[in-house]
Amino acid sequence: MFENIKIIKKFDPAAKSYLEIVLCYPGLHALWLHKFAHLLYKLRLPIIPRLVNYISRFLTGIDIHPGAKIAPGVFIDHGSGVVIGETAIVGSGSLIFQGVTLGGTGKESGKRHPTIGKNVVIGAGAKVLGNITVEDHVRVGAGSVVMRNVPAGCTVVGIPGKVVKAGDIASDSVEQMLEHNQMPDPIAKVFSVLLEKVETQQQLINKLYEKQQLLEKSSIDAPEDDRFIQEFIHGDGI
């Protein structure tokens, strides 16, 4: 309980006091209610855990299935629209923004939701789907859709999500976790490479054109040179 308060104070510069965090953070309230619902779920009580989940969703806008396993020290920032499925697992120190879905991909039974490692950042609106593992210190860009395992320390962006950067886990800090403007743009990189290739090809075409012009000029001058040589050999003009 107190670890969740500490992590909010650590990550959110808008948190002015511990009292404000306790009274005004729906992500914290959702996690507290989930802890109670998860306890009832493990006791195999019918209906009541889902009822607690329903009340929590009504109050906070965050839908966490009672069966989900969430470690202490997780921060759900803003939280509106966050959905966490029944078999999802979230590691400590992770930061989840609004609109995130940790969901399944079908009606399969058993483990069907993602496992999120420690100190993972999942940007606003991102979807992490299926029985996959997102390892420690991963950053998932806002709006990304991740459907495959992600190695530790990587940055994932896009639809479908692609690893665009392999980070140094040792240097992963709070500042780096919060710097969403530092996310690489793979589309911009592709266009940059394509423009560079087009420029190079244009230079080659210009050189080939110049050579062709020289060859054409030489072919025009050649008959006159041949006539002069023939006249000289046969004694014309001497």
Residue pairs with C-beta under 8 A, 6 or more apart in sequence:
1 32
1 35
1 72
3 72
3 73
3 92
4 28
4 31
4 32
4 72
4 73
4 74
4 75
5 18
5 21
5 22
5 28
6 73
7 73
7 74
7 75
7 93
8 15
8 21
8 25
8 27
8 28
8 75
9 15
9 18
9 21
10 174
11 75
11 77
11 95
11 174
11 177
11 178
12 75
12 77
15 21
15 25
21 28
22 28
26 59
26 60
26 61
26 62
26 76
26 78
26 79
26 80
27 60
27 62
27 75
27 76
27 77
27 78
27 79
27 82
27 96
28 76
29 56
29 59
29 60
30 56
30 60
30 62
30 64
30 76
30 79
30 82
31 64
31 70
31 74
31 76
33 52
33 53
33 55
33 56
33 59
33 60
34 53
34 56
34 64
34 66
34 68
34 70
35 70
36 52
37 49
37 50
37 52
37 53
37 56
37 64
37 66
38 49
38 66
38 67
38 68
38 69
38 70
40 48
40 49
40 52
40 66
41 49
41 66
41 67
49 66
50 66
52 66
53 63
53 64
53 65
53 66
56 62
56 63
56 64
57 63
60 79
61 79
61 80
61 81
61 82
62 76
62 79
62 80
62 81
62 82
63 82
63 83
63 84
64 70
64 82
64 84
65 84
65 85
65 86
65 88
66 86
67 86
67 87
68 84
68 85
68 86
68 87
68 88
68 89
68 90
68 102
68 113
69 88
69 89
69 90
70 84
70 89
70 90
71 90
71 91
71 92
71 94
71 118
72 92
73 92
73 93
74 90
74 91
74 92
74 93
74 94
74 95
74 96
75 94
75 95
75 96
76 82
76 96
77 95
77 96
77 97
77 98
78 97
78 98
79 96
79 98
80 98
80 99
81 98
81 99
81 100
82 96
82 98
82 99
82 100
82 101
83 100
83 101
83 102
83 103
84 90
84 102
84 113
85 102
85 103
85 104
85 112
85 113
86 112
86 113
87 104
87 110
87 111
87 112
87 113
87 131
88 102
88 113
88 114
88 115
88 116
89 113
89 114
89 115
89 116
90 96
90 102
90 116
91 116
91 117
91 118
91 119
91 120
91 136
92 118
92 119
93 118
93 119
93 120
94 116
94 117
94 118
94 119
94 120
94 121
94 122
95 120
95 121
95 122
95 177
95 178
96 122
97 122
97 123
97 124
97 125
97 126
97 142
98 124
98 125
99 124
99 125
99 126
100 122
100 123
100 124
100 125
100 126
100 127
100 128
101 126
101 127
101 128
101 129
102 113
102 114
102 116
102 128
103 113
103 127
103 128
103 129
104 112
104 113
104 129
104 130
104 131
105 112
105 129
105 130
105 147
106 112
108 131
110 131
111 131
112 130
112 131
113 130
113 131
114 128
114 129
114 130
114 131
114 132
114 133
114 134
114 146
115 131
115 132
115 133
115 134
116 122
116 128
116 134
117 133
117 134
117 135
117 136
117 137
117 138
117 152
118 136
118 137
119 136
119 137
119 172
119 177
120 134
120 136
120 137
120 138
120 139
120 140
121 138
121 139
121 140
121 177
121 178
122 128
122 140
123 139
123 140
123 141
123 142
123 143
123 144
123 180
123 183
124 142
124 143
125 142
125 143
126 140
126 141
126 142
126 143
126 144
126 145
126 146
127 144
127 145
127 146
128 134
128 140
128 146
129 145
129 146
129 147
130 147
132 146
132 147
132 148
132 149
132 150
133 149
133 150
134 140
134 146
134 149
134 150
135 149
135 150
135 151
135 152
135 153
136 152
136 153
136 169
137 152
137 153
137 167
137 169
137 172
138 150
138 151
138 152
138 153
138 154
138 155
138 156
139 154
139 155
139 156
139 167
139 177
139 183
140 146
140 150
140 156
140 157
140 161
141 155
141 156
141 157
141 158
141 161
141 180
141 183
142 180
143 159
144 156
144 157
144 158
144 159
144 161
145 158
145 159
145 160
145 161
146 156
146 160
146 161
147 160
147 161
148 160
148 161
150 156
150 161
150 163
151 163
151 166
152 169
153 166
153 167
153 168
153 169
153 172
154 163
154 165
154 166
154 167
155 163
155 164
155 165
155 167
155 183
155 184
156 162
156 163
156 164
157 164
157 183
157 184
157 185
157 186
158 164
158 186
158 187
162 186
164 183
164 184
164 186
165 184
167 176
176 182
231 237
